[in-house]
Amino acid sequence: MIAPPELVRVSQPRVACDGATDIPGGAALGHPRVWLQIDEHGYVDCGYCDRRFVLIGGPADGTDHGKLPDISEGASPQ
């Protein structure tokens, strides 16, 4: 497996992703905002941009993410 292109550590299990948070120009360069729910695996991947959100202190925090499968279930549009 290949590691995700971007890893974001978060403190809450429900996160929003628009793909443009850190890009100058903002939402025009991103994707529709989706809400993602981190489950018992401790991480979730955005189905649009493959950004991986990892719950700080969760079971996936500090692991080799190149060996973990993609988990993009639970995405819901804003």
C-alpha positions in Angstrom: 0.0 0.0 0.0 1.0 3.6 -0.5 1.0 6.2 2.3 -1.7 8.9 1.9 -0.5 12.1 0.2 -1.3 14.3 3.3 -1.8 13.4 6.9 -3.7 15.7 9.2 -3.8 14.9 13.0 -7.1 16.1 14.6 -8.5 16.3 18.1 -12.1 15.7 17.2 -13.6 12.6 15.5 -15.8 14.7 13.2 -13.9 16.8 10.6 -14.7 18.8 7.5 -12.6 18.7 4.4 -12.8 21.0 1.4 -9.4 20.2 -0.1 -8.3 23.8 0.0 -7.7 24.6 3.6 -4.0 25.4 3.1 -4.1 26.5 -0.5 -3.9 30.3 -1.4 -7.1 31.0 -3.3 -9.2 28.8 -1.1 -12.3 26.9 -2.1 -12.1 27.7 -5.8 -9.2 25.3 -6.0 -10.6 22.6 -3.7 -13.6 20.3 -3.7 -17.1 20.5 -2.2 -16.9 20.5 1.6 -17.6 17.1 3.1 -18.0 16.0 6.7 -16.1 12.9 7.7 -16.5 10.7 10.8 -13.5 8.9 12.3 -14.5 5.5 13.5 -12.9 2.8 15.7 -9.9 2.6 13.3 -8.8 6.0 14.4 -8.6 7.6 10.9 -10.7 8.4 7.8 -9.7 9.4 4.3 -11.3 12.1 2.2 -12.9 10.5 -0.9 -12.1 13.6 -3.0 -8.5 14.5 -2.2 -7.2 11.5 -0.2 -6.2 13.6 2.7 -6.1 11.3 5.8 -7.4 12.6 9.1 -6.0 10.8 12.2 -7.5 11.1 15.6 -4.8 12.2 18.1 -4.3 9.5 20.7 -6.4 7.0 18.6 -5.4 3.6 17.5 -3.8 4.9 14.2 -1.9 7.7 15.7 1.8 7.0 15.3 1.5 4.0 13.1 2.9 3.4 9.6 0.0 4.7 7.4 1.5 3.1 4.3 0.3 -0.2 5.7 -3.3 0.8 6.5 -6.2 0.5 4.0 -8.1 3.5 2.8 -11.2 4.2 4.9 -13.5 6.8 3.2 -16.9 5.6 4.4 -18.9 8.2 6.3 -18.4 11.1 4.0 -21.4 13.3 3.8 -21.8 16.6 1.9 -22.3 19.8 3.9 
